[in-house]
Amino acid sequence: MKRSPLFTLLSSLGIAAVIILTAALVAWIGRAALGSFDAWQQAFESAKPYLRWWRALLYGGLFALWWDLFRRYRYRPQDRRRIKSIGTLGLLLCICVELTRL
């Protein structure tokens, strides 16, 4: 069953809205718990090494899932090309995210 492009767009926008609202809720809870945004920022600064390891584990897990999918479609060249392009796009996105953190 093929989805309409409008449904895909609306569901993507809905997912993005939920992610943004969740981030705002976490920031609001953190500010309420610690008293100010400065205290919230200091808490993040103190947890920075752990967050670095978390990102490394996240990227490693995503790569392992992509590699498993890539191997699974070994004998289907058209699907393998799609998976390769998705992986390339994901890698570029990760590089852009990490470059903006500098």
Buried (B, 14 or more C-beta within 10 A) or exposed (E): EEEEEEEEEEEEEEEEEEEEEEEEEEEEEBBEEBEEEEEBEEEEEEEEEEEEEEBEEEBEEBBEEBEEBBEEBEEEEEBBEEBEEEBEEBBEEBEEEEEEEE
